[in-house]
Amino acid sequence: MHWADVIANTLLERGGKHLISTGITPSGYIHVGSLRESITANAVYKALKDKGADADFIYLVDSYDPLRKRYPFLPESFEKEVGKPICYIPCPDGCHDTYAEHFITPFLEAIGELGIRPRIIWTHKLYEEGKFTEIVDLVLRERSKVADILADVTGRKMPEGFWPFSAECPECGMFSDRIVSYDFPYVHFKCKCGYEGDADIRKGQGKMPWRVEWPAKWKLFSVTCEPFGKDHAAAGGSYDSGVRLCNEVYGMEPPHPVPYEFIQFKGKGQMHKSTGNVVTGTDALLITPPPVLAFSVLRYNPERHIDYDPGMGILDIVDEFDKVETFYFNGGADEKEKDLLRAYEIAQPSAVRNKLPLQVPYRHLVSVAQISDSFDGVVEVLKRSMSIPEISGEDMEVLRQRLECVRHWLNAFAPESVLFTVSPERPDVEMSDEERAYASELRKRLADTEWTGDRIHDAIYETAKTRGLQPKACFQALYRLFIDRRSGPRLGFFLSTLDKSFVLKRLDEA
């Protein structure tokens, strides 16, 4: 049984309505690893809905969190914004109203392409609208108990005069936790900038610290399940303190935890959202078809880490997706692959198609994308090289999307080894008498060969065998002749994408 269905069954045993929650602090570029949390939460939500459960799904944007530091991708002018809530900091590029909107908007658009459409909730608005008022009042009245729980869980002594609240200073815009007193609804505080005054907890003039605020959200929305990174699940981590606060302060059952391992950037370790040098969730969707990207996460149990390779790994995962898609429609999957069929099903942004979609081998599309600049040209080449009579409207859209992904991948992430340009004129390369004789005989053979990848491939081998040559040497000669390189895409399929008269003419010129 797929892991999402296992979790859904566990939740159903609890009975009642279920709320799946996830979210992020948009402090910078949101890397592809953060997609795992959204994809995981959505999978549980879909599994619950498939079982007829009363379920909802929310995404909390932690927009009231302060900017911790000036990250390398920010201009020096942002030094003065450090410590202020990101919902009130200006957009670094001037294209959005706030800093928070600038970094969360492309990520929300990205998960939307994956078919993930939770209710979006902005944390700063919850404070401004007074939604947290009762909970803030509770933790301020129970501050000694809150401090004891945090100290016990973390093993760290809490600072003298700890208050589970930081007031937003109207003078400097920073948060101050130097609380003097509390008399509902006002927190009297002193800021390090010299300002002293009151913050009204009903009007979003301050916030709870992370370890207190996270379970406060569980309480506010009656969350029953939440995925989160394994760092929060570590002993003494924020989930442990959240459980204690739920049981001893908030009076609720904590949500079912779904801790997940990180997605690792292959060869470079874990990716972190606070650095600019990352593969973002938007990048990942530019180079990977949405259902393939979701499938690449859903095929693994959340406790297993994922190596993300934006290079040749992209081609491998698309091949795997297409293989499972064929099993889904045509059968043939073994027992170990049954969970992959369910992963394929959940990965679809909308309903599963009613028949096997057109499948164009991704590596073939990589070659064709470098042969024709236009979409119509690519379609023409594919119809010729794959003997496709007609392409349906749905398949045409999938093909268009895949081609766009391939083009982005070629421009930004493809290794040099797969890049090539078909030389419009015969390259200025030296060819031996033996190579010229081979090209001449191959030209004669290809003139009467059916123009398909397999037939051309056979002709290349048979000609080499007839002349007693090593196929590898013949391949290298042909690559040099057509793309001025010694290696390239699968030669038979590659030549089948070119106009037959063009290929024969080039062999004549050899």
Secondary structure, DSSP 8 states (H G I E B T S, - for coil): --HHHHHHHHHHHH-S-EEEEEEE--SS--BGGGHHHHHHHHHHHHHHHHTT--EEEEEEE-TTSB--S--TTS-GGGGGGTTSBTTTS--TTSSSSSHHHHHHHHHHHHHHHTT---EEEEHHHHHHTTTTHHHHHHHHHTHHHHHHHHHHHH-----TT--S-EEE-TTT--EE--EEEEETTEEEEE-TTS-EEEEETTTTSEE--HHHHHHHHHHHHT--EEEEEHHHHSTTSHHHHHHHHIIIII-S---EEEEE--EEETTTEE--TTSSSS-BHHHHHHHS-HHHHHHHHHTS-TTS-EEE-SSHHHHHHHHHHHHHHHHHHH----GGGHHHHHHHHHH-SS---SS------HHHHHHHHTT-SSHHHHHHHHHHHHT-----HHHHHHHHHHHHHHHHHHHHT--GGG-----SS-------HHHHHHHHHHHHHHHTS-SSHHHHHHHHHHHHHHTT--HHHHHHHHHHHHHSSS--S-HHHHHHHS-HHHHHHHHHH-
